[in-house]
Amino acid sequence: MTGGSEGVRHSAEYYADPRPPVALFGRGGQPDRFMLALEGLAARLEPLTSRWRPGHPPPESAGDLTVRVAAVEHPAPDVAALTLVPAGPGTVLPPWQPGHHVDVVLGGGVVRQYSLTGDPADRSGYRIAVRRIEGGAGSGLVHGLAAGDTVGLRGPRNAFPFSRADRYLFVAGGIGITPVLPMVRAAHAAGREFRFVYTGRDRESMPFRDELPEGADVFVRPDDEYGIPDADELLTGFTPGTAVYVCGPAPLINALRRRIPEGTPFFSERFSPSPVVDGRRFEVRLGRSGPVLTVPEDESALDVVRRVRPETAYSCRQGFCGTCRVGLLAGVPDHRDRPTGGSPRGGEFALCVSRAEEGERIVLDL
């Protein structure tokens, strides 16, 4: 999310369910109103009471930040690595940590999320890396940028938190190295025990191989030399207590998640939206007197709404960037978004992931 392919971000996944508890007094499995109210209050207070510290998001930048493309490199044939610096004199880029990303505002208002993959200690510039995808609007725009061009940034934000652990297993698939590389460097600099397995089609297609720390337990594993990896092989040497960080295609993430012991700290970012889980059919009304649309069990409200309102804005499709949030006028939502940076939901509904219970009607300010 990851900051790579088409810029479709991939939210961190945990075993814990981020949704509020169901109603305590028999409301048919619907979210408890009291817990929803507490969650909203906490979201409003968090930005006022928390201070940034390791493992937490840095402060949000004040609005959009204009940056200039200082350099464009190609660490792999279809990968563009951009160095972004402040466009104005005296501007300092906000701090960030491994795992953070920025929202990049491209031509025509297209917004995509890309992982920061440079050095967090270097506040003079950010680096992102994007693999070109055939037909991808975001990646096509990024690959069309040249030194001297300007783009807008929002963030940085944290949807892939890098936490302190005694031992790590890092696994990256192709462009999935973008958020993982700063983590590997940080673990190496801190003297933490870790193993990093870097997979890809072939060596030529795998960017930043020359930036991996020397003397560390790093295995560069191209498929054309070793074959398609399986989860057992990738987990070689895994011991209890190891924190697992994975970024790459969904099959890679799912295979590892199925094989590791329950309770293992497991963090992942994926290249595509997560499938709908435990979805139930519900309805959305567009405005108080607009059309009523049925959202099937296996589709998102965003997909359904965009069939009749194709101009509806979206970006990450995984519930953290906030682009597709719209006003909630009526109905009891099942909030499934995970807003980053303490961003409050308020009376809003994230079209890409949030849902409602069977038969519920949500009225949206659309």
BELHU-V571828 format. One line per field, one symbol per residue. phi: phi as a letter, one per 30 degrees, with the letter a starting at -180 (. if undefined). burial: # if it has 24 or more other ideal C-beta (glycine too) atoms within 12 Angstrom, else .. A space follows every 50 residues. Layout:
phi: ???
burial: ???
This chain:
phi: ..ebeciddbddcbddddddededbiciideddddddddddddddeddcc bdbejbddedddidcdbcddabbbdbecccccccbedcdidcdddabejd bbdccceiidcbcbddbccddcddacbbbbddceiddddddddddbejdb bcbbjdbbbbdccdbdbbbcbbchdddeddedddddddddiddabbcccl dadddcdiddcdddicdbbdbdddcciddcddddceidbejddcbbblde ddddddddcdddjddbbbbbdbddddchdbdbbbcdidbddccccddcbc ddeddddcbddedabdibibdidcdbdccajcdcdbdbdciidddhcbbd edbdbbdeidccccdb
burial: #############....###.........##....#..##..#....... .....###.##...#.####.#..##.#########......######## ######...#########.#....#########..########.#...## #############.#.######################...#.####### #...#####.###..#######......#.#..##..#...######### .##.###.##...###########.#..#..#####......###...## ######..#..###############.#..#############.#..### #######..#####.#
